[in-house]
Amino acid sequence: MKRNDFQKTLSPGLVLVSAFGTDNSVYEDVLQVRVGNSPCFEFDDYSHHYVLRNGYTLIGSMTITRNIDGPVDCRSLYPKSLFQEFGATLISTCKFRVIKGAHNGFRTLRNLIREVWLHQTRDGMRLDLINSTLENVRFYNRIGYTAIKNSEFRHPTLGTDSIAMFMPTDPSVRSFIQKQCARLSDPLRLSTVQKVVNTYSKN
């Protein structure tokens, strides 16, 4: 198996599987779950892909790119200071989706995010930096992400009006991963990231 491949049973019949890169069946399943005709991206080649299955039925998916493995999506449009300070523990999550009507969608999405984060934090990852469409900001706020002020941009590939958001492993902040963060001996505090964000400058 490729590095960091793993399989975990979350409940009877519900299995989370991960694989690195694109030369594997997990990535093929992820492409099936992704919304519409979502394109393949260069970063897919060096990302960790997760797919949630119920037997042979695909339930959901998520992709995570570690900054240490290669440039994350839209890297040049994010605050440079975040990469300078947290580059070794920074990830960028994208394409997380639970198929509508599958296993109580929102609860399943929450469990998917928690399990993926548990896997990533064990390898030392502490900060997730993403881009969201402006219309989805409230949705990501609910998960635990914070929008970066004045970071709006147009996504160079998708053409969507987007904004940069982040979620650190802070156990004092309400989020989908709060319980997982509480177990960490070295969590990354929201206030620490905010101080760096306040020095905001784009590459």
Beta strands, then each sheet from edge to edge (+ up, - down):
strand 1: 6-11
strand 2: 14-20
strand 3: 48-54
strand 4: 57-66
strand 5: 90-98
strand 6: 127-133
strand 7: 146-147
strand 8: 153-154
strand 9: 161-168
sheet 1: 1+ 2- 3+ 4- 5+ 6+ 9- 7+
sheet 2: 1+ 2- 3+ 4- 5+ 6+ 9- 8+
end
